[in-house]
Amino acid sequence: MKIFRSISEPIRTGLSWDERWGTLELSVLSSWERGRERRLESPELAASALSGHLIPLPWKGGVEKVIKGSKVGVFNYLAMWQGLRGDELSIDLDEDLTLTCSGTGVAVLFTNDFSKYSQSVA
């Protein structure tokens, strides 16, 4: 399932927990919206994300230092990172996606397949 939302859409407000986090799709959307909010709160963090750094965020997927091998991250990280960058939300939940951190050179595989977490280094 592909999730897309235009950056011109307003951030949703006044929602219940279930309306924000009740499904994977809703949680990804909520993570993206939180990234958009953090963009306003922390322009330095947004600039780092814009430069391609996979910065540490509350979700698994950020890279703090150079490691051997690769990492595995969750789509909520990718969504928050897209929002932080000011990008439209565009994630296909059925397809793995690999991004490489511009700061460390570490590749991160974003996936819903939790069996892949045991294969990652860190």
C-alpha positions as CSV (number, residue, x, y, z in Angstrom):
1,M,0.0,0.0,0.0
2,K,1.4,3.4,-1.0
3,I,0.9,6.3,1.3
4,F,1.0,9.7,-0.1
5,R,0.2,13.1,1.3
6,S,1.0,16.5,-0.2
7,I,3.1,18.9,1.8
8,S,0.4,21.5,1.2
9,E,-2.1,19.6,3.3
10,P,-2.6,21.0,6.8
11,I,-1.4,19.0,9.8
12,R,-4.4,17.2,11.3
13,T,-5.4,18.2,14.9
14,G,-7.8,17.1,17.6
15,L,-7.5,13.4,16.8
16,S,-7.8,10.5,19.2
17,W,-5.0,8.1,19.9
18,D,-6.7,5.5,17.6
19,E,-7.1,8.1,14.8
20,R,-3.4,8.9,15.0
21,W,-1.8,5.5,15.8
22,G,-4.5,2.8,15.3
23,T,-3.0,1.4,12.1
24,L,0.4,1.3,10.4
25,E,-0.9,3.8,7.8
26,L,-2.2,6.2,10.4
27,S,1.0,6.0,12.4
28,V,3.2,6.7,9.4
29,L,1.0,9.7,8.6
30,S,1.3,10.9,12.2
31,S,5.1,10.5,12.1
32,W,5.3,12.5,9.0
33,E,3.2,15.3,10.5
34,R,5.4,15.3,13.6
35,G,8.4,15.6,11.4
36,R,6.8,18.7,9.8
37,E,6.3,20.2,13.2
38,R,9.9,19.5,14.2
39,R,11.1,21.2,11.0
40,L,9.6,24.4,12.4
41,E,11.0,23.8,15.9
42,S,14.5,22.9,14.9
43,P,15.8,24.4,11.6
44,E,19.3,23.0,12.2
45,L,17.9,19.4,12.4
46,A,15.9,20.0,9.2
47,A,19.0,21.3,7.4
48,S,20.9,18.2,8.4
49,A,18.1,16.0,7.1
50,L,18.0,18.0,3.9
51,S,21.7,17.4,3.4
52,G,21.0,13.6,3.4
53,H,22.0,12.8,7.0
54,L,19.9,10.0,8.5
55,I,19.9,11.8,11.9
56,P,18.8,10.1,15.1
57,L,15.0,10.4,15.6
58,P,12.6,8.7,18.0
59,W,12.2,5.8,15.5
60,K,14.7,3.1,14.5
61,G,16.6,4.2,11.4
62,G,19.0,7.0,12.3
63,V,22.8,6.7,12.0
64,E,24.9,8.3,14.8
65,K,28.3,6.9,13.7
66,V,30.1,4.9,11.1
67,I,29.5,1.1,11.5
68,K,30.5,-1.9,9.5
69,G,27.6,-3.3,7.6
70,S,24.1,-1.8,7.4
71,K,21.1,-1.0,9.6
72,V,17.4,-1.7,9.4
73,G,14.8,1.0,10.1
74,V,11.1,1.4,10.3
75,F,8.8,3.3,7.9
76,N,7.8,5.7,10.8
77,Y,11.4,6.9,10.8
78,L,11.3,7.4,7.0
79,A,8.0,9.3,7.3
80,M,9.3,11.6,10.1
81,W,12.5,12.2,8.1
82,Q,10.5,13.2,5.0
83,G,8.4,15.6,7.1
84,L,11.5,17.1,8.7
85,R,12.9,17.7,5.2
86,G,9.7,19.4,4.0
87,D,9.1,16.5,1.5
88,E,5.7,15.1,0.6
89,L,4.9,11.9,2.4
90,S,5.5,9.1,-0.2
91,I,6.1,5.6,1.1
92,D,5.2,2.2,-0.3
93,L,4.6,0.0,2.7
94,D,4.9,-3.1,0.5
95,E,8.4,-2.2,-0.8
96,D,11.7,-2.1,1.1
97,L,13.7,1.0,0.5
98,T,17.4,1.5,1.2
99,L,18.9,5.0,1.8
100,T,22.5,5.8,2.5
101,C,23.4,8.4,5.1
102,S,25.4,11.2,3.5
103,G,27.3,11.8,6.7
104,T,28.4,8.3,7.6
105,G,28.0,6.3,4.4
106,V,25.9,3.7,6.3
107,A,23.1,2.1,4.3
108,V,19.7,1.8,6.1
109,L,17.0,-0.6,4.9
110,F,13.5,0.5,5.7
111,T,11.1,-2.4,5.8
112,N,8.0,-3.9,7.5
113,D,9.7,-7.3,7.6
114,F,10.7,-7.6,11.2
115,S,12.7,-10.8,10.5
116,K,15.3,-8.5,8.8
117,Y,16.1,-6.8,12.1
118,S,18.0,-9.8,13.4
119,Q,20.2,-9.6,10.3
120,S,21.3,-6.0,10.8
121,V,24.5,-5.1,12.6
122,A,23.3,-2.3,14.8
